Amino acid sequence: MKWSRYSHFFKSKRNGWLLYNSASGFFLKIEDEAVEMIDKISKSPGDFDFSGDPGLYITLRRGGFIVEDTQDDDFFNIIKMKRISGNYVTRTLLLTIAVTRNCNFNCSYCFEGNRTGLPMTEEVEDKLLDFIDMHNRQDQLFITWYGGEPLLAIDRIRSIDRRLREKGRKYDALLVTNGYLLKEDIIKDLNDLNISMIQITLDGNKETHDSRRYQVSGKGSFDVILDNLDKLMASDYKGKVHIRVNIDMRNRDEFKDVYTLIKDRYPDKFGEGITVYPGYVKGDGHPDASCFFDSSLTGQFVADLAENDDISAMPLIPKLSLFGCTLTKRCAYVVGPDGELYKCWDDVGIPEMVVGRIDDMTNWNNALIARSMVGCSYLDSPECKECFYFPVCDGGCHKIRLKNLMDGGNRDCCSYFRDHLDDLLELHYEHKMKAEA
């Protein structure tokens, strides 16, 4: 018997001693009179006599704080097995479809270097439908409409939807849009287009947003987006709306402004029909790279937001993660407007990152696919295997891991909890106590 490597026992700043296990998710407050006993157990649980308090033994075993000698390694292998199995599921086809690379915005931090090219043609649409047909063994189809700005090609989206319905193919869809073209004629079709979630971006107050997310003409976009959002929230749209705020060091303090704006503007739907969350701007070689966040700055931002503004826009306690992403999943692709295939959203328009084509099932870049799926996998990392955060981080951004593999870099891809765990757990405890009061 031993103390689990996934257990964390610490003295918080304001609430005394707390005990958390990242594998089980158990989180306990330890009373002062029990601190010395827990400390002894953590050093040598096999030598501790639990006969006087069998309930403590049961609690610590149930919470995964004390485990059998091989249990942590067995847990690692079980989670590794589940994550690998999930990546190779064939009953679900995940397609991110960039119906155009064109965009009506010229955002200062945009990672898409190639925004030229024509929208998807009818010929490519035909091939896309054939590609989907070849995956008829998949029971589920999920589509994310992407760009560029996908609403510049709304007629292509409508056509693909119509033809999928004619084939009897059921699917669920998400829409990633800047919101500028989300007018009433499109809003009325959203339910029929199976769009269950829409992501729209607001980067701060009007002045800040308009200085970052401006049209190709140079004009701002804030007022039009907010007006469209009003119409969307007043409509019969049944899906959810996520407002993304792209955060860096220049506008970090305005996240709460957007959060408050949306909460006050749509009080009846906030938290369910509409939410606000931060996205963290990243980019290699970008002129504004010094302003971008790493995992430590992200953790500090989340902690400051919770402590100073009572906003929990991101989790304050780590939880088991088994999600993965398009890059790690075998039956997941990003489809470009010319029918080219990628393994990451960030790669659209970059020729050397093309892994195949929807009309050619033989001439694929399997080496790049293998690098993406297994070559940069954290599941084979000795450091990750021993890491306290392994159950909850899902390996971080796999695109960053792939870049590190390809150029020998050492970019940060760790959990934002890493440098701020104690503060974030204490804030979680306080928010929980407040909610239960």
N, C-alpha and C positions, 0 to 999 in steps of 0.2 A: 504494500500500500504506500502511496506517495501523494504529495501535494501536487495538484494538476498545474501544468505550465500555463493553463488558460485561466488560472485564478489570479485575481489582483486584490490585495488587501492594503488599504491606505487610509491615512488620516486626512479628512477633508478640511478645508479652511474654516468652515462655519458649522458643520454638522457632525463632527466627530469621525469615528471609524466606519468605513464602508467596505463591503466585500462584493466583488463582481466576478462572474465567470463568463468568458466570451464564448465558450462552447455551448453551455446550457442556457445562457441568458439570465441566470439567477442573480439577483441583486438584493443584498441584505444590509441593514444597519446593525452594527455590532455595539452593544451597550458597553460602557466603560469597564464594568466589572468582568466582562468576558474577553477583553482585549488580550490580556496576558496569556489566557488559555488558547485563543486562536493563534497567537504568535507561536506558541510551543507546538501546536498541531502542525502549523505550516512548515516548521523546520524538520519535524520527524513524526508524522502521523502514526506510523507503525509502532512507535514507542509510547504513545499516549494511551492512558487507561480511560476508556469511555464508559466503564461499568457504572460510574456514578451519574452519568448523564447520557443514556442511550439515545434520547431525543436529539441531542446535538450531533451525534454520529449519523443518525438518519438524515438530518437536515443537510449536513455537509456532503454526504454521499449522494443524496438526491440532487443537490445543486451542482454536482460535479467538481466540488472543491477538493475532495480527496478521492483518489481513483486507484484502481489496481495498477500494477507496475507497467503493464502493456496498454492500458486503456487509452492514453493520449495518442499513442501511435496508431492504435486501432481506429480511433476517431478520425485521425488525419486520413487514413486510407479509405474509410467509409465516405467521408466528404469528397475526397479525390475521386472515388468511384462515381458518386452521384453527379459531380460536376462534369466529368468526362462523358458519362452516359447522357446527361442533358444536352451536351454539345452535339451528340450524334443522333438525336431524336429525328426520325424521318416522317413522323405523322404531321408535323407542322412546317409549313413553308413561310419564311419571313422575308418579305420583299420591301426594300426601300426604293421607291421609284422616283427618280429625278426626271420629271416630264420635260424639264428645260433647265439649262444652266444659266439662262438669262435672268437678270434681276433688275427690278426698278429702283433698288437701293444701291448705295455705294458706301457701306458701313466701314468705318475707319479700321476696325480690327478683323475684317472678314478674312477667313482662312482659305476661301476658294479663290485661288489665283487665276483660274481659267473660267471666266463667266461669259465666254463667247460661244457661238454655235447656235444652230437652229433648234426650235422645240422638237419634241418627238414627232415623227411623221406617222402617217397611217401605215406605211410599210413596216416600220419598227413596231408599231402597235400590234400588227398581225403576228409578227414574230414573237412578241412578248406573250400574246395569248397562247401561241403554240408552246412556248417555253413552260407556261403554267400548266398546260394540258399534259406535258411530259411528266409533271409532278403530281398526277392525279392520285397517286397512292397517299399523298398527304391528306389527312382528314381536315386540317385547319389551314386557313390562309389568312395571313395578316399583312396588310399593306400600309406603309407610311408614305404619304405623298410629300415629295421633297423637291428641292431645286438647287440653285437659283431660287426663284419665287414661283412655287407651283401654280398659284392662281393666275399667272400669266398664260398658263396652258389649261385653264379650267375645262375647255371643251374637250381636250384629250382625256382628262380625268373622267368627264361624263361619258365619253365614248367607251373607255375601258370598263367602267362600271356597268354600262348597259350590256356590253357583250358578255361580261362575266355572269350577269343575271340570266341572259338568254341561254347560257350553258348550264344554268342551274348551280353555279358555283357560289357558295356562301362565303363571305369573308367579312372581316372587321377592318376598319381603316382609321388611321391617325393623319392629321394634317399639320405640317410645320410651315407656318406662314408668318410674314412680317405684319400681316393684318391690314395693310393699306388698301388692298383690293377686296376686302371682305364686305362687299356691299349686299344690299337686300336681295338682289337677284341670285346671289350665291348662297346667302344664309338660308333662303327658303328650300334649297336643295340638300342641305347638309345631312338631314336625317335619312333621306332617300339614298344618299351616297354612302351610307353605313359609316359615316365619320363619327366615332364615339369620343374622340378627344382632339382638341385643337391647341397647339402651342403658339402663343403670340408673345412678342418681345417688347417690353418697355424698359428703357435703361436709366430711369431716373425721372426727375421733373422735366418739364417741357424744354427748358434751356439745355439741360444736359443731354437728354434724349436726342434732341434735334441736332446737337453738335456731334453725335456719334452715329446715329441712324438716319441719315439724310438720303433724299432721293438722288438719282443720277444727275438731276438738274441742279442739285445743291440745296433745294428747299427742304424744310423740316417735314416731319411726318407725325408728330405727337398728336395734334388735334384731330387729324383724320382717323388715326387708329383708335383713339378714345371714342370718337363718335361712332365708328363701326362697332366697337365693343359694346356700346350702349344698345345699339340695334340688335346685336347678337343676344345679349342678356335679356332683352325684352321679347325675343322671339320664342317660338315653340321648340327650339333646339333642345334635344334630350341629352346630348353628350356633356362632357366636362371640358372646361377651359383652364389651361395652365398658363399663367403669365410668367414668363421667364425674364429675369433681370440679369443681364450679362455684367458681372462684377469684376472690376480690377481696382487698383489702388486709387484711381482717380474718382470713382463714383461710389465707392463702398458704402459711404454714409447715406446715400440716397435710396438704398434698398428699402429701408423702413418707410420712406416717403411713398414709394410705389405700393408697398404692402398696406399702408394705412389708407391710401387713395382707393385701392380696390376694395378693401374691407368696408370702408364707409360708403362707397358708391353702390355696392351690391350686397347690403347686409343680409338679405334673406337667402342669398345663394353662396355666400363666402364660406369656404371650408369644404363644401360639397360640390356645388356646380362650378365654382371658380376658386382657384388657389394661386398663390404667388410663391415662386421659389428662385433661388439664386443659381446662375450658371457662371462658371469661372473661366475667364478668358485665358486661353493658352495659345502659344504659337512660336515655333522655332524661327529665328532669324527675322522676326517681325520688328519694325522700328520701335514699337511700344513694349517690347518684351520685358523691360525692366519694371513695368507697371503691373505685370501679370502675377497671379497667385500661384504659390506652391502649396503643398499639403499643410504645412505649418501655418501659413497665413490664412488658409481656408479654415482651419480649426479655430484660430483666434477670432476670425470673423463670426463664426457660428456661436462661439462663447460670448463674445461681446454683444451680439444681437439678443441672445437669450437673457443675459444678465442686465444689460442697460435698457433694453426695449421690451422685454418680456415676449419676444417673438421666437418661436421654435419653427423656423422655416426648413430646417434640416434636422435629422435625428440627433438627440443629445446622448443617446445610448447606442452602442453598436449592436447590430442584430445579425443573425446568421443570414448569409447571402449565397444564393445559388443561381444567379441570373445569367451571367455571361453577357455576350454582346454579338452583334452580327459578325465581327471578326473571328470569334471563337466557335461559332456554330456552323455545322456542315451544310444545313439547309437554310442558309440565310445569305442574301446577296443584296448589294446596292446596284440598281439598274440605271445606267446613264441614258440620256436621251437618244444616243445613237445605237443603243442596244448593247453597249459594253458593260461588263460586270466588274464590280469591285467588292472588297471585303470590309470597307469602312466608309462612313459618310464623308470623312475628311478627304478622301481620295478622289472624289468626283472631278473629272477633268484632267487628272494627272496620268498621262499615257503609260508610264512605267509601273503604275499600280493596278493596271487592268489585269484581271485574272482569267477572263474568258469573254465569250459573247453568247447572247441568247440564241443565236442561230447556228452555233458551231459547238457541238458537245464533245469534240475530240481535241481541239488544239487549245488546251487550257494551260495556264501557268501554275501547274500543281506545286512547283517549288515554293512559289510565293504563298499559296494557300497553306501549305504545310508549315512554312515559317510562321504564318499568322496564327494557325490553330495549335501547333505543338512546339514549334521551335523556340518561341518566346514565353512558353507557359510557366507561370509561377508555381505550378503543381510539381515541377521538377527542381525547384530551387531549394537547396539545403537551408538557406536562411528563412525562407517562407515556411518550411516545414516546422521549424522550431519557434516560429513567431507567435506571440500571444494573440495577434490580430488575424491570424490565418482564417478562423471561422467566419469573420465578419467583413473582410476587405474584398473578397472575390478577385484578388490580384490587381486591383486598381485599373487604370486605363490600359487596355491591352495594345492599343495603338502606340502608346508611349513605350511599352515594352518591346514592341516590334521595331520601333525606331532605334532603341538602345541596342537591339540585336544586330541591326543592319549597319550601324555606324560606330558601334562600340561606345556609345554615349552612356551617361549615368544620370538620365533625367529622373526626376522624382515621380514615383507612381504609388506611394504609400497612402494609407488611410489618413484622413484629416484628424482622426482621433489620436494618432501616434504621439504628438507633442503636447496634447491638451486633454488627455483622458481624464485625469483627476478633476479638473475644472468642469468638464462636460458632464461627467457622472454626477457630480454634486449638484449641478444645475438641473439635471434630470430628476434627481431626488427631490429637490425643492419644488419643482413644477408638479411633480406627482403628489407631494404632500399638500400643496395648495389646492389641487384639483379634488382631493379627497376630503378637504376640510369642510 
